[in-house]
């Protein structure tokens, strides 16, 4: 009890019946400090104390502490009782990391309900480093720069190639640029420091030797992110698809005589979200998009140029004239590649023909390549808010989703058939038990942390008369210990106003 009223507030005798026994002991774990978030790739520190209540401090001793992260195998440490202990947790990914800490049960303690603590730490990325390389100048050249500069969490390094090597107009080189393009530094020495590389209308004119392009391909396979926005140069002899980078590009332009002209698709069209795109978090529910379940086209503005290419892998989430792929997203090794087969998204930013959601779409593409958790297309997430567990399964697979098995903290398993809508399937249920809840669809597993709903009431589970005895004494009531092998229940009597309300072996109500 934590809300005892002052004695005058109660005009009746208060009797306290204690089903426990004097001198009880209880072990608890108390979280002194736990950060709400941590930077991906770094460590955070939890501070906890294991306390034995009702035991003399001089008793000391040690307790085994079991630390389990995201339902994995427990890590066991021996910690001193009554002294603060620090636990280092590595934040390996974005999104919530659920840590469950359990202290071993002490013999004879009242309950192990408060021997466990659950902490949820949200992993966030530090400032994102993006390398933007612009090639041939065009009307939408600054679209990517504006988008990335508008994000305060992005550190942008931007180079524009204004002069191809074969161009010769007798202008001295030292008058064309303030600094030389640091090819080796960017594409060999510091390449892996970038979270995303963007090529905008970049043509292979010999500026980047094959070894550096091979470095970029290896960077992506090792977990990096590459985004290409291409124009007519993608179908010509200087196409990046004809370099070592072509091994990871998810679509290939036509080859052979007249291929460049055959690949160019010119004429007004409205970009369409494909059936796969309607399920993909990068393009689902974009404002103004076409409906994939019925007739009608998108209400956003028209574009006038696209490139024909043959998809080799990945997911086509948008298409253009005649159903030609317009945007292809692909996973390569541990990394990701996004290919936009048009250079005209800038028309939306100018409001042409009604404009479109260019900022939201470009943001989603960039963040998907950098593996932001909320844009995972194949994922299972779980969270608990206000006592309700919500499980969301995202997938590009069509057809009914599989059953989701939910395991409560006490080990009980319940199976649910999720409600599917587009690429998402959801399950919602009450989560009354404190601890770690687990959800699995057979391939992926998610965890959610439920805190005890009454943390003040479970902080100290020993029976005590100290809290309520002052109120009982002030109102003429009694304190009776009724626990034990044989319950010692007092007799209940009715008493008149002004008479004693308690005596040996009995308590009274007016």
Secondary structure, 3 states (H helix, E strand, C coil): CCCCCCHHHCCCCCCEEECCCCCCEEEEEEEEECCCEEECCCEEEEEEEEEEECCCHHHCCEEEEEEEECCCCCEEEEEECCCEEEEEEECCCCEEEEEEEEECCCCCECCCCCCEEEEEEEEECCCEEEEEEECCCCCCCCHHHHHHHCCCCEEEEEEECCCCCCCCCCCCHHHCCCCCCCHHHHHHHCHHHCCEEEEECCCCCCCCCHHHHHHHHHHHHCCCEEEEECCHHHHCCCCHHHCHHHHCCCEEECCCCCHHHHHEEEEEECCEECHHHHHCCCCCCCCCCCCCCCCCCCCCCCEEEEECEEECCCEEEEECHHHCEEEEEEEECCEEEEEECCCCCHHHHCCHHHCCCHHHHHHHHHHHHCCCHHHCCCEEEEEEECCEEEEEEECCCCCCCCEEEEECCCCCEEEEECEEECCEEEEEEECCCCEEEEEECCCCEEEEEECCCCCCCCCCCCCCCHHHHHHHHHCCCCEEECCCCCCCCCEEEECCCCCCCEECCEEEEC
